[in-house]
Amino acid sequence: MVSRRTFLRANGLALAAGGLGIALPAQATAAAAPLLPGFGRPTRLDFADVSTLHGDDQLLLTTLQGVVNRRRPRLYFNYGPENYDTAWLDGTGARITRHDRPLDLIARYRGEARGAILHDPAVPDSVNVATTLAGLENAVAATAEQAAEHGFTVLTDLRGRFDPGDVLATYRWQLENLFPRCTKALLSGLPPTRTVRVEDVRWREVARETERIRDSSNRQVRTFDLSQELTGQDGVYLRFQDSLGDDGWGASVGSVVVKADGTQIASFTPGTDAETPYLFDGLNSAIGGDANRFADGGNYFIYRFTAPAGTRQLLVEVDLWNQFLVTATTTAPTRVEPFPYFRDYTVAMRAMVFWLPPSGETGALLDEILSEVRPTTPYAGWFSNDVAGEWGGVDRASQHAVEVVPADYYMNATVHAGVQARVSDRVRPRPRTTLRDRVYLTLTVGEGDNIQYCQRRMRQIWDDPARGQVPTNWTVSPLLAEIGPALLAYYQRTATDHDLLIAGPSGAGYTYPGSWPRDALDAYTALTGRFLRRTGMDLVYAYNHRNAAGDGWVAFDERIAASYRKNTPLRGIIQSWETGDLQAAPAGLPLIGNFSPQGKAQEYRDTLVRHIEGWDGGRPLFIAGAVNAWNWAPGDIAELGELLGDPFEIVRGDAFFELLGEVMNNRA
């Protein structure tokens, strides 16, 4: 995500955008060039559903979309059975022509691409190199078979170019040979491949934890007998999931030992090189601080073990805890395909695409790339779930004055960025409030910094008829004003009096302000102020870097708060804190830590009641409550509202901070 001081944005980004032939929005000026520019207004769109296509075909079509839409947005696709992309189609304002055979669109638009860049199926990361080259050469990324079938001239053949086992060499070649030609206004981190589930796989349940356990109290080494799976020809697949899935404490594995007829054939700790040969699918899991692999909610991870021929007994000893569900099968449950999403935008922008886990040697190369761009250049995409993962990736970006735009599943960005929609800059009327000796609770739905969440999951829960019964703060990205104005305008237009849109972590892009270079932080908060004023938001939900122990967050200090206060219209900040015991006013800006009870409505209510034990009722008490966007829906919020009677009062965030500010001023 790019943010620059006025001079840098007026000169550097404006030149980068102009050099791309990008159609800047009418309101753009030299003093405020677009951070995430569009490519003209879509007036006619060819639409097709590509949800059933193989990843190779989706990759070809999406890179073709980037080439075509760079000139003028004309291609739009629906990528999943949930039809999220279809839901936004009418809001583009374009005339729609629907096509039942999406691959027919290749012939229609083939002439706008100069040819094809062939990626190497043996080197997954060549998909990213091919995408970068596709943007630079006005080409598509394809297999050799696709190029021949659809009549594309081969411009570059990457087969055999890179060592399959040397990811660093692949991306260093790209950095040295392609980056000098790429835009410096955007960096993009996208996984080269995705894992697709195979239908009709039969799983045998091996073990299940039925109790709600979140404190590791059931941790022990358990032995699973997988002998009956030895009949398979392709090894044994062992899957770990969350047995409950609604509160974020799924299966956690600390070590694995595999024995065939009593002889040890495998032994590893998650996150180490020893695990790699056996980790069949780990993309939907993460590494914890205790060198454990875990999967919460609907996520999972799968190991594959192959026993020697003639083995009669296969035992797997697993150090396992929390809410686990373990199943086994003999059928390969997934297949690996190219990851096609968001590549229309990277191709259109001529951005460099890479995938570097933010730890170890790959993290060092990521540092090198981040240091090559100006402060506040956007990093759009995401990070791998290695030992550093999200926190490590965002922290590295922050140290280089780069903010993150979580966008790896953001579809049709080249269309949405050009839609003409009125984003309101009006602050919603604040409810009238009277300070009393109550427990004031404000509820905030997280994840809004994630523009793909705003496009997909948020639309699903926002359209729930139960929304609006209880005052609720909804985090969204103010950057949608540029890369998805119709999305933001929809949420503004359909909000009830109980809905308040606030900025996600930590303003104009996901970042940890405390990790920014001291002389660059004002550039980020100034960018945040610009987007907040443009979107009428005056509250922000924020994160900061982790403490030295790695088990908690560092609170915003006077320097950080002063930068926000000077450069933004913020009336208050809710900072991620989990225990909720943070309340301060650094630089005079009210700040409160969020409180994150687990479970659904009844358990959430019970936790709140325990949290206020000791409160004597003789003064107002303030709690900022976090709502899990992936597990909760408006109906759950409504249920919580019904359960919370006296002394609780649920208020919108703006009213909450007005009351909190009044108390803080009285204390001062």
C-alpha positions as CSV (number, residue, x, y, z in Angstrom):
1,M,0.0,0.0,0.0
2,V,1.6,3.2,-1.0
3,S,1.4,6.3,1.1
4,R,3.8,9.2,0.5
5,R,4.3,12.7,1.6
6,T,2.6,15.2,-0.8
7,F,5.8,15.8,-2.8
8,L,6.6,12.1,-3.3
9,R,3.0,11.3,-4.2
10,A,2.7,14.2,-6.5
11,N,5.9,13.2,-8.4
12,G,6.8,9.6,-7.9
13,L,3.4,7.9,-7.9
14,A,1.9,10.2,-10.5
15,L,4.7,9.4,-12.8
16,A,4.4,5.6,-12.1
17,A,0.7,5.7,-12.8
18,G,1.0,7.8,-15.9
19,G,3.7,5.6,-17.3
20,L,1.2,2.7,-17.0
21,G,-1.4,4.3,-19.1
22,I,-3.7,4.2,-16.0
23,A,-6.8,6.3,-16.2
24,L,-6.8,8.4,-13.0
25,P,-10.1,9.2,-11.3
26,A,-11.5,12.6,-12.2
27,Q,-10.9,14.0,-8.7
28,A,-7.2,13.0,-8.7
29,T,-4.8,15.9,-8.6
30,A,-1.0,16.2,-8.5
31,A,-1.3,16.7,-4.8
32,A,-3.2,13.5,-4.1
33,A,-2.5,10.9,-6.8
34,P,-4.3,7.6,-6.3
35,L,-2.8,5.1,-3.9
36,L,-4.5,2.2,-5.7
37,P,-5.4,3.6,-9.1
38,G,-8.2,2.4,-11.4
39,F,-8.2,1.8,-15.1
40,G,-11.2,3.7,-16.4
41,R,-14.9,3.3,-15.9
42,P,-16.4,0.0,-16.9
43,T,-19.3,0.6,-19.3
44,R,-19.7,-2.9,-20.9
45,L,-18.6,-6.2,-19.3
46,D,-18.2,-9.7,-20.6
47,F,-19.1,-11.8,-17.6
48,A,-18.5,-15.6,-17.1
49,D,-18.5,-18.0,-14.2
50,V,-15.1,-19.6,-13.9
51,S,-15.7,-21.4,-10.6
52,T,-15.5,-24.9,-12.0
53,L,-12.4,-24.3,-14.1
54,H,-9.0,-25.7,-13.3
55,G,-6.5,-23.3,-11.8
56,D,-4.5,-23.3,-15.0
57,D,-7.5,-22.0,-17.0
58,Q,-8.3,-19.5,-14.2
59,L,-4.7,-18.2,-14.3
60,L,-4.8,-17.7,-18.0
61,L,-8.1,-15.9,-17.9
62,T,-7.1,-13.7,-15.0
63,T,-3.9,-12.6,-16.5
64,L,-5.7,-11.9,-19.8
65,Q,-8.2,-9.9,-17.8
66,G,-5.3,-7.8,-16.5
67,V,-4.0,-7.1,-20.0
68,V,-7.5,-6.3,-21.4
69,N,-8.7,-4.3,-18.4
70,R,-5.6,-2.1,-18.3
71,R,-6.8,-0.5,-21.5
72,R,-10.5,-0.4,-20.4
73,P,-12.3,-2.7,-18.0
74,R,-14.3,-5.3,-20.1
75,L,-13.8,-8.7,-18.4
76,Y,-15.4,-9.8,-15.1
77,F,-15.5,-13.3,-13.6
78,N,-17.2,-15.1,-10.8
79,Y,-14.7,-17.3,-9.0
80,G,-16.6,-19.4,-6.5
81,P,-19.9,-21.3,-5.8
82,E,-20.8,-18.7,-3.2
83,N,-21.3,-16.2,-6.1
84,Y,-19.8,-13.3,-4.1
85,D,-18.6,-11.8,-7.4
86,T,-22.0,-12.0,-9.0
87,A,-23.5,-10.1,-6.0
88,W,-21.4,-7.0,-6.9
89,L,-21.9,-7.2,-10.6
90,D,-25.0,-4.9,-10.9
91,G,-23.2,-2.3,-8.8
92,T,-20.6,-1.8,-11.5
93,G,-23.2,0.2,-13.6
94,A,-22.0,-1.5,-16.7
95,R,-24.0,-3.3,-19.4
96,I,-23.5,-7.0,-18.9
97,T,-23.1,-9.7,-21.5
98,R,-23.2,-13.2,-19.9
99,H,-21.1,-16.1,-21.4
100,D,-21.8,-19.7,-20.6
101,R,-18.4,-20.8,-22.0
102,P,-15.7,-18.8,-20.3
103,L,-12.9,-20.2,-22.3
104,D,-14.5,-18.8,-25.5
105,L,-13.5,-15.3,-24.2
106,I,-9.9,-16.2,-24.9
107,A,-10.5,-16.1,-28.6
108,R,-12.5,-12.9,-28.4
109,Y,-9.6,-11.1,-26.6
110,R,-6.5,-13.0,-27.7
111,G,-5.5,-10.2,-30.0
112,E,-5.0,-7.8,-27.1
113,A,-2.2,-10.0,-25.7
114,R,1.2,-10.2,-27.4
115,G,1.6,-13.8,-26.5
116,A,2.1,-16.2,-23.6
117,I,4.7,-16.6,-20.8
118,L,5.0,-20.4,-20.0
119,H,5.3,-21.3,-16.3
120,D,7.1,-24.5,-15.3
121,P,4.7,-27.0,-13.6
122,A,7.8,-28.4,-11.8
123,V,8.6,-25.0,-10.2
124,P,5.5,-23.6,-8.5
125,D,7.1,-20.1,-8.0
126,S,7.5,-19.8,-11.7
127,V,3.7,-18.9,-11.7
128,N,4.6,-15.6,-10.0
129,V,7.5,-14.9,-12.3
130,A,5.2,-15.6,-15.3
131,T,2.7,-13.2,-13.8
132,T,5.3,-10.5,-13.4
133,L,6.4,-11.0,-17.0
134,A,2.8,-11.1,-18.2
135,G,2.4,-7.6,-16.9
136,L,5.6,-6.4,-18.4
137,E,5.0,-8.0,-21.8
138,N,1.2,-7.6,-22.2
139,A,1.0,-11.3,-22.1
140,V,-0.9,-14.2,-20.4
141,A,0.6,-16.8,-18.1
142,A,0.0,-20.3,-19.4
143,T,1.1,-23.8,-19.8
144,A,2.7,-25.0,-23.0
145,E,-0.5,-26.9,-23.8
146,Q,-2.7,-23.9,-23.3
147,A,-0.5,-21.7,-25.5
148,A,-0.8,-24.2,-28.3
149,E,-4.5,-24.8,-27.9
150,H,-5.4,-21.1,-27.9
151,G,-3.0,-20.0,-30.5
152,F,-0.7,-17.8,-28.3
153,T,2.8,-17.0,-29.5
154,V,5.3,-18.1,-26.8
155,L,7.2,-15.0,-25.7
156,T,9.2,-16.6,-22.8
157,D,9.5,-20.2,-21.8
158,L,10.3,-20.6,-18.1
159,R,10.5,-24.4,-18.2
160,G,13.9,-25.5,-17.0
161,R,14.9,-22.0,-16.1
162,F,14.8,-22.4,-12.3
163,D,15.9,-25.0,-9.8
164,P,12.7,-26.5,-8.2
165,G,14.4,-26.6,-4.8
166,D,15.9,-23.1,-4.8
167,V,13.1,-20.5,-4.2
168,L,15.6,-17.8,-3.3
169,A,17.4,-18.1,-6.6
170,T,14.1,-17.8,-8.5
171,Y,13.1,-14.6,-6.8
172,R,16.6,-13.1,-6.8
173,W,16.6,-13.6,-10.6
174,Q,13.3,-11.8,-10.7
175,L,14.5,-9.0,-8.5
176,E,17.6,-8.4,-10.5
177,N,16.2,-8.9,-14.0
178,L,12.5,-7.9,-13.8
179,F,12.1,-5.5,-10.9
180,P,13.9,-2.6,-12.7
181,R,11.1,-2.7,-15.3
182,C,8.2,-3.0,-12.8
183,T,6.2,-0.2,-11.2
184,K,7.5,0.9,-7.9
185,A,4.1,1.9,-6.8
186,L,3.0,-1.6,-5.7
187,L,4.5,-4.8,-4.4
188,S,2.4,-8.0,-4.4
189,G,2.8,-11.1,-2.3
190,L,0.7,-14.0,-3.7
191,P,1.0,-17.7,-3.2
192,P,2.0,-19.4,-6.5
193,T,-0.3,-22.3,-5.9
194,R,-3.5,-23.2,-4.1
195,T,-4.8,-26.5,-2.8
196,V,-8.2,-27.7,-4.1
197,R,-10.2,-30.3,-2.4
198,V,-11.0,-33.5,-4.3
199,E,-14.7,-34.4,-4.1
200,D,-16.1,-37.6,-2.6
201,V,-13.1,-38.5,-0.5
202,R,-14.1,-40.8,2.4
203,W,-12.5,-40.0,5.7
204,R,-12.3,-42.3,8.8
205,E,-12.6,-40.5,12.1
206,V,-9.6,-41.4,14.2
207,A,-10.0,-39.2,17.3
208,R,-12.1,-36.3,18.4
209,E,-12.1,-33.9,21.4
210,T,-15.7,-33.1,22.3
211,E,-15.1,-30.7,25.2
212,R,-14.3,-27.0,24.8
213,I,-10.6,-27.0,25.8
214,R,-8.5,-23.9,25.1
215,D,-5.8,-24.1,27.7
216,S,-3.8,-27.1,26.5
217,S,-5.0,-29.0,29.6
218,N,-5.7,-32.1,27.4
219,R,-2.2,-32.1,25.9
220,Q,-0.7,-35.6,25.7
221,V,1.0,-37.9,23.2
222,R,-1.7,-40.0,21.6
223,T,-1.1,-43.1,19.4
224,F,-3.2,-43.6,16.4
225,D,-3.3,-47.0,14.6
226,L,-3.6,-46.4,10.9
227,S,-3.0,-50.0,9.9
228,Q,-6.3,-50.3,8.1
229,E,-5.2,-47.5,5.8
230,L,-2.2,-49.5,4.6
231,T,-4.5,-50.9,1.8
232,G,-4.1,-47.7,-0.1
233,Q,-1.6,-47.4,-3.0
234,D,-0.8,-43.7,-2.4
235,G,0.1,-43.7,1.2
236,V,-1.9,-42.6,4.3
237,Y,-3.3,-39.1,4.7
238,L,-3.8,-37.9,8.3
239,R,-5.9,-34.7,8.6
240,F,-6.1,-32.4,11.7
241,Q,-9.1,-30.0,12.2
242,D,-11.0,-28.0,14.7
243,S,-13.7,-30.3,16.3
244,L,-15.9,-27.3,17.2
245,G,-14.9,-24.6,14.8
246,D,-16.6,-21.6,16.4
247,D,-14.0,-20.1,18.8
248,G,-10.5,-20.4,17.4
249,W,-8.9,-23.2,19.5
250,G,-8.6,-26.1,17.0
251,A,-6.2,-29.0,16.8
252,S,-2.6,-28.2,17.8
253,V,0.3,-30.6,17.1
254,G,3.7,-30.4,18.9
255,S,5.5,-33.4,17.5
256,V,4.9,-36.5,15.3
257,V,6.6,-39.9,15.4
258,V,5.7,-42.6,12.8
259,K,6.5,-46.3,13.3
260,A,6.1,-49.1,10.8
261,D,6.0,-52.6,12.5
262,G,7.8,-51.0,15.4
263,T,10.5,-49.3,13.4
264,Q,10.6,-45.5,13.4
265,I,10.3,-44.2,9.8
266,A,9.5,-40.5,10.6
267,S,10.0,-38.0,13.5
268,F,9.6,-34.3,13.3
269,T,8.6,-31.0,15.0
270,P,6.2,-28.7,13.1
271,G,7.8,-25.8,11.3
272,T,11.2,-27.5,10.8
273,D,12.8,-28.9,7.7
274,A,12.2,-32.4,9.0
275,E,8.4,-31.8,8.7
276,T,8.5,-30.8,5.1
277,P,8.6,-34.2,3.4
278,Y,5.4,-35.3,5.3
279,L,3.4,-32.0,5.2
280,F,1.0,-32.7,2.3
281,D,-1.2,-29.6,2.8
282,G,-0.3,-26.9,5.4
283,L,-1.6,-23.8,3.6
284,N,-4.7,-23.7,5.8
285,S,-2.7,-23.9,9.1
286,A,-0.2,-21.8,11.0
287,I,2.9,-22.3,13.2
288,G,2.5,-21.3,16.9
289,G,5.0,-19.8,19.3
290,D,5.6,-23.2,20.9
291,A,6.8,-24.8,17.6
292,N,3.4,-26.3,17.1
293,R,1.1,-26.4,14.0
294,F,-2.5,-25.5,14.5
295,A,-5.7,-25.1,12.6
296,D,-8.7,-23.2,13.9
297,G,-12.3,-22.8,12.6
298,G,-12.7,-24.3,9.2
299,N,-9.0,-24.7,8.6
300,Y,-7.0,-27.9,8.5
301,F,-3.6,-29.5,7.8
302,I,-2.8,-32.9,6.3
303,Y,0.3,-35.2,6.7
304,R,1.1,-38.0,4.2
305,F,3.0,-41.1,5.3
306,T,4.2,-43.9,3.1
307,A,5.1,-47.2,4.8
308,P,7.5,-49.7,3.4
309,A,6.0,-52.5,1.3
310,G,4.7,-55.3,3.4
311,T,4.1,-53.2,6.5
312,R,1.4,-54.7,8.7
313,Q,1.1,-52.1,11.5
314,L,1.4,-48.3,11.1
315,L,1.3,-46.3,14.3
316,V,1.5,-42.5,14.5
317,E,2.3,-40.9,17.9
318,V,1.1,-37.3,18.0
319,D,1.7,-34.7,20.7
320,L,-1.8,-33.2,20.4
321,W,-4.1,-30.8,22.3
322,N,-7.1,-28.5,22.4
323,Q,-10.2,-29.1,20.2
324,F,-9.0,-31.6,17.7
325,L,-10.6,-33.7,15.1
326,V,-8.3,-36.3,13.4
327,T,-9.4,-38.2,10.3
328,A,-7.6,-40.5,7.9
329,T,-8.0,-41.6,4.3
330,T,-6.0,-43.5,1.6
331,T,-7.1,-41.2,-1.3
332,A,-5.3,-38.0,-2.1
333,P,-7.8,-35.4,-0.7
334,T,-6.5,-32.4,-2.6
335,R,-4.6,-31.4,-5.7
336,V,-2.3,-28.4,-6.3
337,E,-3.1,-25.8,-9.0
338,P,-1.9,-22.3,-9.8
339,F,-3.3,-19.6,-7.5
340,P,-5.1,-17.2,-9.9
341,Y,-6.6,-14.5,-7.7
342,F,-5.8,-10.7,-7.7
343,R,-3.4,-11.2,-10.7
344,D,-5.6,-9.1,-13.0
345,Y,-4.6,-6.1,-10.8
346,T,-0.9,-7.0,-10.6
347,V,-0.7,-7.5,-14.4
348,A,-2.5,-4.2,-15.1
349,M,-0.2,-2.4,-12.7
350,R,3.0,-4.1,-14.0
351,A,3.9,-5.0,-10.4
352,M,6.4,-7.6,-9.3
353,V,4.7,-10.7,-7.7
354,F,6.6,-12.9,-5.2
355,W,6.0,-15.2,-2.3
356,L,8.6,-15.1,0.5
357,P,7.9,-16.5,3.9
358,P,8.9,-13.7,6.4
359,S,11.5,-15.7,8.3
360,G,15.0,-17.0,7.7
361,E,16.6,-16.5,4.3
362,T,13.4,-15.8,2.5
363,G,12.6,-13.1,5.1
364,A,16.0,-11.5,4.4
365,L,15.2,-11.3,0.7
366,L,11.8,-9.9,1.6
367,D,13.5,-7.2,3.6
368,E,15.7,-6.5,0.6
369,I,12.7,-6.0,-1.7
370,L,10.8,-3.9,0.8
371,S,13.8,-1.6,1.1
372,E,13.7,-0.9,-2.6
373,V,10.5,1.1,-2.5
374,R,9.6,4.5,-1.1
375,P,7.9,4.8,2.3
376,T,4.2,3.9,2.3
377,T,4.3,1.8,-0.9
378,P,1.6,-0.8,-0.7
379,Y,2.3,-4.5,-0.3
380,A,-0.9,-6.1,-1.7
381,G,-1.5,-9.8,-1.0
382,W,-0.6,-11.7,2.1
383,F,2.1,-13.8,3.8
384,S,2.7,-17.5,4.2
385,N,1.9,-19.3,7.4
386,D,5.5,-20.0,8.4
387,V,6.8,-19.5,11.9
388,A,6.7,-15.7,11.4
389,G,3.4,-15.6,9.5
390,E,1.1,-12.6,9.6
391,W,2.7,-10.9,12.6
392,G,6.2,-11.3,11.2
393,G,5.2,-10.2,7.7
394,V,3.3,-7.1,8.7
395,D,6.1,-6.2,11.2
396,R,8.8,-6.5,8.5
397,A,6.7,-4.4,6.1
398,S,6.1,-1.8,8.9
399,Q,9.9,-1.6,9.7
400,H,10.3,-0.6,6.0
401,A,7.5,2.0,6.1
402,V,5.3,-0.2,3.9
403,E,1.6,-0.9,4.8
404,V,-0.1,-4.1,3.8
405,V,-3.3,-4.5,1.8
406,P,-4.7,-8.0,2.5
407,A,-5.9,-8.7,-1.1
408,D,-4.9,-12.2,-2.2
409,Y,-8.5,-13.2,-2.6
410,Y,-9.8,-9.8,-3.9
411,M,-11.4,-10.5,-7.3
412,N,-11.9,-8.3,-10.3
413,A,-10.0,-5.5,-8.8
414,T,-9.3,-3.9,-12.3
415,V,-13.1,-3.5,-12.6
416,H,-14.0,-2.4,-9.1
417,A,-11.2,0.2,-8.9
418,G,-12.8,2.0,-11.9
419,V,-16.5,1.9,-10.9
420,Q,-18.0,5.4,-10.4
421,A,-19.7,5.3,-7.0
422,R,-20.4,8.1,-4.5
423,V,-18.4,7.4,-1.4
424,S,-19.8,9.7,1.4
425,D,-17.4,11.8,3.4
426,R,-20.1,12.6,6.0
427,V,-19.7,11.5,9.5
428,R,-22.9,9.7,10.7
429,P,-25.0,11.6,13.2
430,R,-23.9,10.6,16.7
431,P,-26.6,9.2,19.0
432,R,-27.4,11.3,21.9
433,T,-25.9,10.0,25.1
434,T,-26.1,10.8,28.8
435,L,-23.3,9.6,31.0
436,R,-24.5,7.4,33.8
437,D,-23.0,4.8,36.1
438,R,-23.4,2.0,33.6
439,V,-21.2,-0.6,31.9
440,Y,-20.8,0.8,28.4
441,L,-20.0,-1.9,25.8
442,T,-19.2,-1.2,22.2
443,L,-19.0,-4.2,19.9
444,T,-16.6,-4.2,16.9
445,V,-16.5,-6.8,14.1
446,G,-12.9,-7.2,13.0
447,E,-11.1,-8.1,9.7
448,G,-12.2,-5.0,7.8
449,D,-8.6,-4.0,6.9
450,N,-8.8,-7.1,4.7
451,I,-10.4,-5.9,1.4
452,Q,-11.2,-9.4,0.3
453,Y,-13.2,-9.9,3.5
454,C,-15.0,-6.6,2.7
455,Q,-15.8,-8.0,-0.7
456,R,-16.8,-11.5,0.4
457,R,-17.5,-12.6,3.9
458,M,-18.6,-9.1,5.1
459,R,-21.2,-8.9,2.3
460,Q,-22.6,-12.3,3.4
461,I,-23.1,-11.3,7.1
462,W,-24.0,-7.7,6.3
463,D,-27.0,-8.8,4.3
464,D,-28.3,-10.9,7.2
465,P,-31.8,-9.5,8.1
466,A,-30.8,-9.6,11.8
467,R,-28.3,-6.8,11.3
468,G,-29.2,-3.5,12.9
469,Q,-30.8,-4.8,16.0
470,V,-27.8,-4.0,18.2
471,P,-25.4,-1.1,17.9
472,T,-22.3,-2.5,16.2
473,N,-19.0,-1.1,14.8
474,W,-18.0,-2.7,11.5
475,T,-14.3,-2.4,10.5
476,V,-13.7,-1.7,6.8
477,S,-10.8,-0.5,4.8
478,P,-10.9,3.2,3.9
479,L,-8.8,2.2,0.9
480,L,-11.9,0.8,-0.7
481,A,-12.6,4.4,-1.7
482,E,-10.1,3.8,-4.5
483,I,-9.9,0.0,-5.1
484,G,-13.6,-0.7,-4.5
485,P,-15.7,2.5,-4.2
486,A,-19.0,0.7,-5.0
487,L,-18.3,-1.8,-2.2
488,L,-17.8,1.0,0.4
489,A,-20.7,3.0,-1.0
490,Y,-23.0,0.0,-0.6
491,Y,-22.1,-0.4,3.1
492,Q,-22.5,3.3,3.7
493,R,-25.9,3.4,1.9
494,T,-27.4,0.3,3.6
495,A,-26.2,1.0,7.1
496,T,-28.8,1.3,9.8
497,D,-28.7,3.8,12.6
498,H,-27.1,1.0,14.7
499,D,-24.3,0.4,12.2
500,L,-21.1,2.4,12.3
501,L,-18.2,1.9,9.8
502,I,-14.8,2.4,11.3
503,A,-11.3,1.9,9.9
504,G,-9.6,-1.5,10.2
505,P,-6.1,-2.0,11.5
506,S,-4.6,0.5,11.7
507,G,-6.0,3.1,9.2
508,A,-5.0,3.3,5.6
509,G,-3.7,-0.2,5.4
510,Y,-2.8,-2.9,7.9
511,T,0.3,-1.9,9.8
512,Y,2.0,-1.7,13.2
513,P,2.8,2.0,13.8
514,G,5.3,1.3,16.5
515,S,7.5,-0.5,14.1
516,W,7.7,2.3,11.6
517,P,10.8,4.4,11.2
518,R,10.4,7.4,13.4
519,D,10.8,9.8,10.4
520,A,8.2,8.0,8.3
521,L,5.2,7.5,10.7
522,D,3.7,10.9,9.9
523,A,3.5,9.9,6.2
524,Y,1.3,6.9,7.2
525,T,-0.9,8.9,9.6
526,A,-1.2,11.7,7.0
527,L,-2.3,9.1,4.4
528,T,-4.8,7.7,7.0
529,G,-6.1,11.1,7.6
530,R,-6.7,11.7,3.9
531,F,-8.7,8.5,3.5
532,L,-10.6,9.0,6.8
533,R,-11.8,12.4,5.8
534,R,-12.7,11.1,2.3
535,T,-14.8,8.3,3.8
536,G,-16.3,10.0,6.9
537,M,-14.7,7.7,9.4
538,D,-13.3,9.0,12.7
539,L,-12.5,5.8,14.7
540,V,-9.9,3.2,14.0
541,Y,-9.3,-0.3,15.2
542,A,-5.5,-0.7,15.6
543,Y,-2.7,-3.2,16.0
544,N,0.9,-2.6,17.1
545,H,4.0,-4.8,17.2
546,R,4.3,-7.7,19.6
547,N,6.3,-7.3,22.9
548,A,9.7,-8.9,23.4
549,A,8.2,-12.1,24.8
550,G,6.0,-12.5,21.8
551,D,2.9,-13.1,24.0
552,G,1.2,-9.7,23.8
553,W,1.0,-6.3,22.1
554,V,2.8,-3.1,22.8
555,A,0.4,-0.2,23.6
556,F,0.5,3.0,21.5
557,D,2.7,5.6,23.2
558,E,2.7,9.4,23.1
559,R,4.7,9.6,19.9
560,I,2.3,7.3,17.9
561,A,-0.9,8.9,19.3
562,A,0.5,12.4,18.7
563,S,1.1,11.5,15.0
564,Y,-2.5,10.3,14.7
565,R,-3.9,13.3,16.5
566,K,-2.0,15.7,14.3
567,N,-2.8,14.1,11.0
568,T,-6.2,12.5,11.3
569,P,-9.7,13.4,12.5
570,L,-9.8,10.4,14.9
571,R,-11.9,10.8,18.1
572,G,-10.5,7.5,19.5
573,I,-8.7,4.3,19.0
574,I,-9.6,0.7,19.9
575,Q,-6.3,-1.2,20.1
576,S,-6.0,-5.0,19.9
577,W,-5.3,-6.1,23.5
578,E,-7.5,-9.2,24.1
579,T,-7.6,-8.8,27.9
580,G,-9.3,-5.4,27.7
581,D,-7.3,-3.9,30.5
582,L,-5.8,-1.0,28.5
583,Q,-7.3,2.5,28.9
584,A,-5.3,5.6,28.4
585,A,-5.2,9.0,26.5
586,P,-1.7,9.3,25.1
587,A,-1.3,12.8,23.5
588,G,-4.9,13.4,24.6
589,L,-6.4,10.8,22.2
590,P,-8.7,8.3,24.0
591,L,-7.5,4.7,23.6
592,I,-9.0,1.5,24.9
593,G,-7.9,-2.1,24.5
594,N,-10.4,-4.5,23.1
595,F,-11.7,-7.5,25.1
596,S,-12.0,-10.8,23.3
597,P,-14.3,-13.3,25.0
598,Q,-14.4,-16.7,23.3
599,G,-17.5,-18.7,22.2
600,K,-20.9,-17.6,21.1
601,A,-23.5,-15.3,22.8
602,Q,-24.1,-17.1,26.1
603,E,-20.5,-17.8,26.8
604,Y,-19.6,-14.3,25.7
605,R,-22.1,-12.8,28.1
606,D,-20.9,-15.0,31.0
607,T,-17.3,-13.9,30.4
608,L,-18.4,-10.2,30.4
609,V,-20.2,-10.8,33.7
610,R,-17.1,-12.3,35.2
611,H,-15.0,-9.4,33.8
612,I,-16.9,-6.8,35.7
613,E,-16.7,-8.6,39.1
614,G,-15.5,-6.1,41.6
615,W,-17.2,-3.1,39.9
616,D,-19.1,-1.3,42.6
617,G,-21.6,0.5,40.2
618,G,-20.5,3.9,41.5
619,R,-18.8,5.0,38.3
620,P,-19.1,4.3,34.5
621,L,-17.2,1.3,33.2
622,F,-16.1,1.0,29.6
623,I,-15.5,-2.2,27.6
624,A,-14.6,-2.5,23.9
625,G,-15.7,-6.0,22.9
626,A,-14.3,-7.9,19.9
627,V,-16.6,-9.9,17.6
628,N,-15.1,-12.7,15.5
629,A,-16.1,-11.9,11.9
630,W,-15.6,-15.5,10.7
631,N,-17.7,-17.2,13.4
632,W,-20.3,-14.7,14.3
633,A,-23.3,-13.3,12.3
634,P,-25.7,-10.5,13.1
635,G,-28.0,-13.1,14.7
636,D,-25.4,-13.9,17.3
637,I,-24.9,-10.2,18.0
638,A,-28.7,-9.8,18.4
639,E,-28.8,-12.8,20.8
640,L,-26.0,-11.3,22.9
641,G,-28.0,-8.0,23.0
642,E,-31.0,-9.9,24.4
643,L,-28.8,-11.6,27.0
644,L,-27.1,-8.5,28.3
645,G,-29.4,-6.6,30.6
646,D,-28.7,-4.2,33.5
647,P,-26.0,-2.9,34.1
648,F,-24.8,-3.2,30.5
649,E,-25.6,-0.7,27.8
650,I,-24.4,-1.4,24.2
651,V,-23.6,1.7,22.3
652,R,-22.1,2.6,18.9
653,G,-18.4,3.4,18.9
654,D,-18.8,7.2,18.4
655,A,-21.2,7.4,21.4
656,F,-18.8,5.2,23.4
657,F,-15.8,7.5,22.8
658,E,-17.9,10.6,23.5
659,L,-18.7,9.2,27.0
660,L,-15.2,7.8,27.6
661,G,-13.7,11.2,26.6
662,E,-16.1,12.9,29.1
663,V,-14.9,10.7,31.9
664,M,-11.2,11.2,31.0
665,N,-11.7,15.0,30.8
666,N,-13.3,15.0,34.2
667,R,-10.4,13.0,35.7
668,A,-8.0,15.4,34.2
